[in-house]
Amino acid sequence: MKIAVKPGAALAQVNGPVIETERLILRTWREADIAPNTAMLADPETARFITPDRKPVTDELVGWRNAAIMMGHWALHGFGYFVVEEKSSGSFVGRVGPWYPPRWPGFEVGWGIAREFRGKGYALEAACASIDWVFDNLAVDRVIHCIVPVNVASQGVARRLGARVEGTTTLNGDDVDLWVTARERWRGDG
């Protein structure tokens, strides 16, 4: 629901970086991203890997809250998951980027791609751009990727990123492998 703004009123804006790759635009969140993000999370195959309870999001308010959390991470930390937009169509592809909420096992760069955009290399393309952005702008020496052992597709992305499994942990009641992309390996120094 869009509320009209009175003439002369200024509302807060969270403006973040915009990253362009060959086929994608990575940017901060807009109100128009809520519905396609909710639709992505409503897909059971997607939800089993990226929603906290591993269940599809079937409620509009829950989808709104999820997008608000994504945008709130930007407002609180100055970084967060980017919306991934396909350049050629302007379509919402998914979300990829840095994530570091309280009690997280490390500084993560994660990805979630809508079903209709999988298999095109978009997760890898966006993750590479996100990792470049993180290492260019933040004082971190490594990023993790939390991947449940049955998520073969994300393991493939992690391998193509040059990440290595360096342990396991439990997130939201599930065992996950901690894949690590180290700055020195990423930059070719190690």
PLY file of the C-alpha trace (Angstrom):
ply
format ascii 1.0
element vertex 190
property float x
property float y
property float z
element edge 189
property int vertex1
property int vertex2
end_header
0.00 0.00 0.00
1.51 3.27 -1.12
0.88 6.35 1.03
0.96 9.76 -0.64
3.62 12.16 0.56
2.62 15.76 1.20
4.28 18.41 -0.98
7.55 19.55 0.54
7.81 16.60 2.95
11.05 14.62 2.94
11.05 10.95 3.88
14.07 8.91 4.91
15.81 7.06 2.10
18.30 4.24 2.41
20.59 4.55 -0.56
23.25 1.98 -1.10
25.68 1.08 -3.82
24.58 -0.10 -7.23
26.75 -2.77 -8.81
26.46 -3.66 -12.47
27.72 -6.91 -13.92
27.46 -8.11 -17.49
23.84 -9.25 -17.06
22.73 -8.01 -13.64
22.14 -4.98 -11.46
22.66 -5.39 -7.72
20.98 -2.67 -5.65
19.20 -1.93 -2.38
15.57 -2.76 -1.80
12.44 -0.97 -3.05
8.80 -1.42 -2.20
8.27 -3.06 -5.60
10.62 -5.91 -4.56
8.33 -7.14 -1.78
5.90 -9.08 -3.99
8.49 -10.90 -6.14
10.61 -11.67 -3.05
7.51 -13.11 -1.35
6.72 -15.14 -4.48
10.28 -16.51 -4.49
9.93 -17.51 -0.82
6.55 -19.14 -1.53
8.27 -21.72 -3.73
8.80 -24.84 -1.56
12.11 -25.73 -3.25
13.48 -22.25 -2.54
12.03 -21.99 0.96
13.62 -25.24 2.11
17.02 -23.57 1.83
16.51 -19.88 2.68
13.59 -19.38 5.06
14.35 -19.73 8.79
11.79 -22.51 9.29
12.43 -24.07 5.85
8.73 -23.59 4.99
7.23 -21.61 2.11
6.06 -18.08 2.86
2.34 -18.04 2.09
1.32 -14.89 3.92
1.75 -11.39 2.47
2.64 -9.93 5.88
5.39 -12.52 6.42
6.79 -11.66 2.99
6.68 -7.96 3.86
8.51 -8.64 7.13
11.19 -10.59 5.28
11.81 -7.69 2.88
11.80 -5.25 5.82
14.50 -7.34 7.52
16.57 -7.32 4.33
16.26 -3.52 4.03
16.70 -3.04 7.76
20.06 -4.82 7.62
21.18 -2.09 5.19
19.87 0.67 7.47
21.54 -0.80 10.56
24.87 -1.96 9.13
25.39 -0.09 5.86
25.46 -3.36 3.90
23.15 -6.29 3.28
21.60 -8.54 0.68
21.34 -6.81 -2.66
18.27 -7.19 -4.81
19.44 -8.85 -8.01
17.75 -7.49 -11.10
18.11 -8.84 -14.63
19.37 -6.02 -16.86
17.59 -7.18 -20.00
14.12 -7.44 -18.44
14.27 -5.46 -15.18
12.93 -8.58 -13.42
13.61 -9.48 -9.79
16.04 -12.42 -9.95
16.64 -12.89 -6.24
18.88 -11.61 -3.48
22.60 -11.98 -3.01
25.06 -10.32 -0.69
26.53 -9.80 2.75
24.66 -10.85 5.86
25.78 -10.61 9.48
22.95 -10.64 12.03
23.53 -11.33 15.75
24.76 -14.84 16.64
25.56 -15.67 13.01
28.58 -17.98 12.70
30.53 -15.45 10.63
30.31 -12.76 8.00
28.33 -14.37 5.19
27.76 -13.69 1.53
24.68 -15.69 0.67
22.36 -16.11 -2.29
18.78 -16.96 -3.11
17.63 -17.04 -6.73
14.02 -17.38 -7.88
13.26 -20.69 -9.58
12.67 -19.20 -13.04
16.17 -17.67 -13.06
18.16 -20.69 -11.90
20.58 -22.45 -14.19
21.74 -19.23 -15.87
24.80 -18.57 -13.70
23.16 -15.59 -11.99
23.97 -16.76 -8.45
27.65 -17.05 -9.31
27.75 -13.74 -11.19
26.03 -11.85 -8.37
28.02 -13.60 -5.62
31.33 -12.71 -7.35
30.27 -9.06 -7.56
29.14 -9.10 -3.91
32.38 -10.66 -2.68
34.39 -8.13 -4.68
32.32 -5.34 -3.08
32.81 -6.79 0.42
36.58 -7.14 0.07
36.85 -3.68 -1.52
34.80 -1.94 1.18
34.83 -3.90 4.44
37.64 -4.98 6.75
36.93 -8.71 6.64
39.45 -11.37 5.64
36.95 -14.11 4.88
33.32 -14.63 4.07
31.32 -17.73 4.82
28.51 -19.40 2.93
26.16 -21.44 5.15
24.91 -24.35 3.05
22.85 -27.34 4.16
24.50 -30.59 3.01
21.63 -31.49 0.63
21.80 -28.17 -1.26
23.91 -29.44 -4.15
23.26 -26.39 -6.34
24.62 -23.96 -3.72
27.59 -26.24 -3.11
28.34 -25.92 -6.82
28.22 -22.13 -6.62
30.52 -22.20 -3.57
33.01 -24.45 -5.38
33.04 -22.13 -8.41
33.74 -19.25 -6.00
36.79 -21.16 -4.78
35.28 -21.65 -1.33
36.29 -24.56 0.88
34.38 -26.34 3.63
36.03 -25.43 6.94
33.53 -26.78 9.45
29.90 -27.21 10.35
27.45 -25.49 12.66
23.76 -25.44 13.45
21.48 -22.67 12.16
17.77 -22.58 12.90
17.95 -26.20 14.04
19.66 -27.47 10.87
23.23 -28.64 10.40
25.03 -26.53 7.81
28.45 -26.70 6.23
30.56 -23.54 6.55
32.14 -22.84 3.20
34.82 -20.15 3.33
36.04 -17.73 0.71
39.26 -16.19 2.02
40.44 -12.77 0.89
43.96 -13.98 0.01
42.64 -16.80 -2.18
40.02 -14.50 -3.74
42.58 -11.82 -4.56
45.09 -14.43 -5.73
47.54 -13.87 -2.88
47.26 -17.32 -1.33
0 1
1 2
2 3
3 4
4 5
5 6
6 7
7 8
8 9
9 10
10 11
11 12
12 13
13 14
14 15
15 16
16 17
17 18
18 19
19 20
20 21
21 22
22 23
23 24
24 25
25 26
26 27
27 28
28 29
29 30
30 31
31 32
32 33
33 34
34 35
35 36
36 37
37 38
38 39
39 40
40 41
41 42
42 43
43 44
44 45
45 46
46 47
47 48
48 49
49 50
50 51
51 52
52 53
53 54
54 55
55 56
56 57
57 58
58 59
59 60
60 61
61 62
62 63
63 64
64 65
65 66
66 67
67 68
68 69
69 70
70 71
71 72
72 73
73 74
74 75
75 76
76 77
77 78
78 79
79 80
80 81
81 82
82 83
83 84
84 85
85 86
86 87
87 88
88 89
89 90
90 91
91 92
92 93
93 94
94 95
95 96
96 97
97 98
98 99
99 100
100 101
101 102
102 103
103 104
104 105
105 106
106 107
107 108
108 109
109 110
110 111
111 112
112 113
113 114
114 115
115 116
116 117
117 118
118 119
119 120
120 121
121 122
122 123
123 124
124 125
125 126
126 127
127 128
128 129
129 130
130 131
131 132
132 133
133 134
134 135
135 136
136 137
137 138
138 139
139 140
140 141
141 142
142 143
143 144
144 145
145 146
146 147
147 148
148 149
149 150
150 151
151 152
152 153
153 154
154 155
155 156
156 157
157 158
158 159
159 160
160 161
161 162
162 163
163 164
164 165
165 166
166 167
167 168
168 169
169 170
170 171
171 172
172 173
173 174
174 175
175 176
176 177
177 178
178 179
179 180
180 181
181 182
182 183
183 184
184 185
185 186
186 187
187 188
188 189
